[in-house]
């Protein structure tokens, strides 16, 4: 049974930092691209960042570029999201997801992701 478990969320002041982790079990995802999405209160889920299977290629939504960093450790079957200079508008539930393909391909298209985590809440106070 495949499971993706996110951790590292919490309450932080604006300008602060957090590092999210998503640990996968039940299957090795070293051949799959992985990504982070988020859903803010009252809004639809949106793409945040993606990384190719080998960690070479990354893709970010414009609003988090230069502030967030996606990384992965295939030996631990884990993907991370480092978040710096957090803003109140970053407040959301953050979800990790496993892409059907290895390279980054249409990373914002949710239908191409085959597994999803349950989410971890990030709240940024002003």
VENWO-V994253 format. One record per residue. N is the residue number from 1. RES is the residue in three letters. NEAR is the number of other ideal C-beta (glycine too) atoms within 10 Angstrom. D_LAST is the distance of its C-alpha to the last C-alpha in whole Angstrom. Layout:
n = {N | N}
res = {RES | RES}
near = {NEAR | NEAR}
d_last = {D_LAST | D_LAST}
//
This chain:
n = {1 | 2 | 3 | 4 | 5 | 6 | 7 | 8 | 9 | 10 | 11 | 12 | 13 | 14 | 15 | 16 | 17 | 18 | 19 | 20 | 21 | 22 | 23 | 24 | 25 | 26 | 27 | 28 | 29 | 30 | 31 | 32 | 33 | 34 | 35 | 36 | 37 | 38 | 39 | 40 | 41 | 42 | 43 | 44 | 45 | 46 | 47 | 48 | 49 | 50 | 51 | 52 | 53 | 54 | 55 | 56 | 57 | 58 | 59 | 60 | 61 | 62 | 63 | 64 | 65 | 66 | 67 | 68 | 69 | 70 | 71 | 72 | 73 | 74 | 75 | 76 | 77 | 78 | 79 | 80 | 81 | 82 | 83 | 84 | 85 | 86 | 87 | 88 | 89 | 90 | 91 | 92 | 93 | 94 | 95 | 96 | 97 | 98 | 99 | 100 | 101 | 102 | 103 | 104 | 105 | 106 | 107 | 108 | 109 | 110 | 111 | 112 | 113 | 114 | 115 | 116 | 117 | 118 | 119 | 120 | 121 | 122 | 123 | 124 | 125 | 126}
res = {UNK | UNK | UNK | UNK | UNK | UNK | UNK | UNK | UNK | UNK | UNK | UNK | UNK | UNK | UNK | UNK | UNK | UNK | UNK | UNK | UNK | UNK | UNK | UNK | UNK | UNK | UNK | UNK | UNK | UNK | UNK | UNK | UNK | UNK | UNK | UNK | UNK | UNK | UNK | UNK | UNK | UNK | UNK | UNK | UNK | UNK | UNK | UNK | UNK | UNK | UNK | UNK | UNK | UNK | UNK | UNK | UNK | UNK | UNK | UNK | UNK | UNK | UNK | UNK | UNK | UNK | UNK | UNK | UNK | UNK | UNK | UNK | UNK | UNK | UNK | UNK | UNK | UNK | UNK | UNK | UNK | UNK | UNK | UNK | UNK | UNK | UNK | UNK | UNK | UNK | UNK | UNK | UNK | UNK | UNK | UNK | UNK | UNK | UNK | UNK | UNK | UNK | UNK | UNK | UNK | UNK | UNK | UNK | UNK | UNK | UNK | UNK | UNK | UNK | UNK | UNK | UNK | UNK | UNK | UNK | UNK | UNK | UNK | UNK | UNK | UNK}
near = {5 | 11 | 12 | 23 | 14 | 22 | 13 | 16 | 18 | 13 | 12 | 17 | 10 | 13 | 11 | 14 | 11 | 20 | 13 | 25 | 18 | 26 | 17 | 22 | 12 | 11 | 12 | 11 | 24 | 15 | 10 | 23 | 27 | 30 | 28 | 26 | 25 | 23 | 14 | 14 | 7 | 5 | 9 | 8 | 16 | 14 | 19 | 26 | 24 | 25 | 25 | 20 | 19 | 13 | 15 | 9 | 13 | 18 | 18 | 19 | 17 | 6 | 12 | 22 | 10 | 9 | 15 | 22 | 16 | 22 | 15 | 21 | 13 | 16 | 8 | 11 | 18 | 19 | 31 | 21 | 26 | 15 | 26 | 14 | 13 | 22 | 14 | 11 | 11 | 22 | 18 | 22 | 18 | 23 | 22 | 29 | 24 | 21 | 24 | 14 | 15 | 14 | 13 | 18 | 14 | 12 | 27 | 13 | 11 | 15 | 7 | 16 | 21 | 13 | 18 | 16 | 22 | 11 | 18 | 22 | 12 | 22 | 14 | 20 | 11 | 9}
d_last = {40 | 37 | 34 | 30 | 28 | 24 | 23 | 20 | 17 | 14 | 11 | 9 | 6 | 5 | 9 | 11 | 14 | 15 | 19 | 20 | 24 | 26 | 30 | 33 | 36 | 39 | 40 | 39 | 37 | 38 | 39 | 37 | 34 | 30 | 27 | 23 | 22 | 19 | 19 | 16 | 16 | 19 | 20 | 22 | 22 | 22 | 23 | 21 | 24 | 27 | 30 | 34 | 36 | 37 | 33 | 35 | 33 | 29 | 28 | 24 | 22 | 21 | 18 | 18 | 20 | 20 | 17 | 19 | 22 | 24 | 27 | 30 | 33 | 36 | 37 | 35 | 34 | 31 | 28 | 25 | 21 | 20 | 16 | 15 | 12 | 10 | 8 | 6 | 10 | 11 | 11 | 14 | 18 | 19 | 23 | 26 | 29 | 32 | 34 | 38 | 38 | 38 | 37 | 34 | 36 | 34 | 31 | 29 | 31 | 31 | 34 | 35 | 33 | 35 | 33 | 30 | 28 | 26 | 23 | 20 | 16 | 13 | 10 | 7 | 4 | 0}
//
